[in-house]
Amino acid sequence: MSADPGAKLAHSLKPRHVTMISIGGIIGAGIFVGSSVAIHIAGPVVLLSYLLCGLLVFVMMRMLGEMAMARPGVGSFTGYTSLGLGPWAGFTNAWLYYYFWVITIAVEAIAGANMLMPFIPLPMWALSALLIGAMTAVNLMSVKTYGEFEFWFASLKVITIVGFIALGLGYIFGFGPGLAALQAQFTTHGGFAPSGYGTVFLAIPTVIFSMMGSEVATIAAVETEDPARNVVRAGRTVALRIMFFYIGSIAVIQAILPWDTVIPGKSPFVAALALIHVPGASAIIGAVIFTAIVSCLNSAIYVTSRMLYEMAQRGDAPATFLHTSASKVPATGILVSGLLGFGVVITSVMSSGGLFAFLVQSSGATILCVYLLIAFAQIQLRQRLERKGEVLDVKVWLFPGVSYAAVASILAVLVMMLFSVDERMEVVLSGGVFAAIVIAYQIRARLGSAVVVVPV
């Protein structure tokens, strides 16, 4: 590794990498499997849940694009949080995000190991170690290698969804039972909203978590030649594709399958393909789900290492995380994050219902806290820039109404989770983690550690 703590990261990612990294971060096992839970909760009207959540992601990406163009060169979204709300918010957002993704390393590795166990006679922890080791090696090679892996991982998921939608439309309008059967799927079995339109909101906590990950584009864009414009470009294209991929595929599923036959935890994609009599449907979707898991694991190691690097630049993490390898990757951060992720895997073996359960639950709602800080930062930064009379090239529309609507939406999801018996503990524990990080910042500030503030 380089001994120069001021060594810079490479800028070898291309716009196509950033776009596909952002899409890959959103299209995961959540759509292929998790959509079954949302459909079970709301029925056909869940399409409105996906639409509302897609709009929220679209606004969040626009917020990031606005801040990136207003103050290019600041870094990822955590840098913009510092600009908008102060160093405490950047510190808190970065460590919250790191905490979330380190636990994601373990969760994805365990999920991948469980899929491999029927084929490879090794214990879960050993297979998890192999998966984490493989993706750590990919990240250590170069950022371009990571980008290429994610590009093709994401491409496979996109091709699968597009192919599924095309095949489903062919079945609906061509070789299937016809439009009469399509209409029956939405009018029988209780109608379009079998349990009432209120279930649109009940399904949102499940749906929103499956759509999160687009903000990874702001982290990857730092390693491109034109970070700000690549964030804006990703925001424009990704949000529209989310609408197509999620709403299109869920609509096709519900046009083919009666919603009340969808089993929570079982892929509705497999069920729909089986009804169309596609041979090997389970194996095809299983392979894609495994790819989605490995893709998420790959991104988790990338994200955590870059978070440590950026925090070290601001003095929010030890300077050792500034060290880069000959290939200009933050090797120390990559290795430490991989080891911490494997440590969480070990807790699942030694204390699955204790420490591991606490870690998973306490990270559950942290991503919503991250989004909330981003939204507040955009509002504060925009108001400050407008008072100075600056002209912004990229803006959130209908400001401040749309921005405050995003804040209200995130708070509403947290409130709904608090009223859910299954999700209440996630909010409480995640709130505790949030408070602990804020307290850690206050202690650090009182000890006199340097705080780097980029002037607005």
Secondary structure, 3 states (H helix, E strand, C coil): CCCCCCCCCCCCCCHHHHHHHHHHHHCCHHHHHHHHHHHHHHHHHHHHHHHHHHHHHHHHHHHHHHHHHHCCCCCCHHHHHHHHHCHHHHHHHHHHHHHHHHHHHHHHHHHHHHHHCCCCCCCHHHHHHHHHHHHHHHHHHCHHHHHHHHHHHHHHHHHHHHHHHHHHHHHHHHHCCCHHHHHHHHHCCCCCCCCCCCHHHHCHHHHHHHHCCCCHHHHHHCCCCCHHHHHHHHHHHHHHHHHHHHHHHHHHHHHHCCHHHCCCCCCHHHHHHHHCCCCCHHHHHHHHHHHHHHHHHHHHHHHHHHHHHHHHHHCCCCHHHHCCCCCCCCHHHHHHHHHHHHHHHHHHHHCCCCHHHHHHHHHCCHHHHHHHHHHHHHHHHHHHHHHCCCCCCCCCCCCCHHHHHHHHHHHHHHHHHHCCCCCHHHHHHHHHHHHHHHHHHHHHHHCCCCCCCCCC
